[in-house]
Each structure stands twice: as structure tokens, then as C-alpha cells.
Amino acid sequence: MFYISLGWDYLKNYMKIRLSYRADLLVEILSDLLFQGVNLFFLLVVFMHTDLLDGWTESQMLFVYGYFMVPYGIFTCCFNLWNFTDRYIVKGEMDRILTRPAYNLVQLILENLDPPSLAGSIVGLVIMASTWPSLGAGFDWYDPFVVVLLVAGSVAVYAGIYVTFTAISFFTDAPTGILPLIFNIQNYGRYPVTIYNKTITVLLTGVLPFAFVGFYPAAYFLNRAEWGKMAMLTPVVGAVFLAGALLFWNFGVSRYRGAGS
């Protein structure tokens, strides 16, 4: 209850600040949607020149992309830590975080909430719903619960990977770090891994498992017999990577000695 109350207070403060500049908030939402729209347009252009991409139809690819947007929007909203090194390590704001009673990572998440990013998740759900009828896939009563489970697992995968690489900042004060590279790699997860070579497939499945934030869980609804087992590993992979990330994060915090002069 303490953290729920704390989160509600942070959210109220965020809305008070952002609603004071409504035009700026609207521009941010539109820019996020435009970014996703460009990627979607690229996918549509590809299928203007071919009916199949390694056996995958346009509707199937759009469904995978729509699913990818759902956990991505939630992750971006809750784990907006792109400027962690510069703000909290170099400028010393981590000292302030560590003097407060709430868990430090929760404070960082709440301080950097980005609710407009959830607009992308809503668009992703719309894409999934609009492409579903053309997939020829069945719909069982438990499918909405499966979607929630898989999305939670995908968000955990995102969080595990990015928290791990963010924690590297405790050992180096490089202003940019490796996060831009990881951000570019994650985009491979919005397409079927079968279109890549074996090296990239192994990378996206076992090393940086971004295939579990897009393709594998979405493929459950496209072909349950073939991809169902891999899809159901999504919550497991998410739990393992998130647990490992938290251990590494706590180790990094224990090594933190405060801002230099």
C-alpha cells in the first residue's frame, strides 16, 4: 500500500506539471505515434512488393508488430531511465535517492514515469484487434488472460535487460553507455526470427532475448502448435532476466560511493 500511495502521488504531480503545458504534452504523444507510424509504414511498403516474407503474410507481420508495441509502450512508460548516468551518477542525484526510505529503483521509476508512451500500447492493441479476423486464428475464452500473462513477461524481459545495462553506470561514468546499441537491437524483436540467420536468432533468443518481447509471444496466436511452447517461456525468461537484473542492480548500488567533487 505504501508504494501504491507513493506511485499515485507521483502520478498526480506528473499530471499537474504536464497539464500546465498541454500543447507540449500533445506534441510528445503525437511524436511517439509518428515514430511508430514510420516503422509501420516501412512494413507496409515491404508488402507492396511481395505477398510473403519468408512464409509470413502481411496480416501476420502486422499482428506481431502490434503485439510488440504493447509491452514496449508499458516498458517505456515505467522504465524511462535513458539519462540515468548523466543525471544520477555524474550530477550526483543518486545521493538524494539513497537518503529516502523507499527502494531506490522504485523511486527512479516513479520519478521518470512517461504515461504518454502508453498511447503506443493502445495503438498496438488496435492493430492486433484489426488484423485478428484475417489471421484465421481461433479465439478461446482464456486468450485475454494469456495476452496479459505474455505481455507481463515481455515487459519483464525489457526491464531485465535495460536495468542490467543501466546498472553498468555504477562502474563507469561514460555519458552515453551501451543503451543506444541495445535500443537498436531490440527492434529486431518485432519481426519473426525465422527471417534472420542463426547467429541473430540465437542472440535474440538466448543472449538478448528481444524475440520474447515481440515475435514468440505473438506467434502463439498465429500457430499455437508450432510456437506455443516458446511463447509460454516468455514469463519464465522475463522472471529470470528481471531477477538477475535486480541482483546486479543491488550489487551496483552497494558499490556506489557518491558523487565526486
Beta strands, then each sheet from edge to edge (+ up, - down):
end
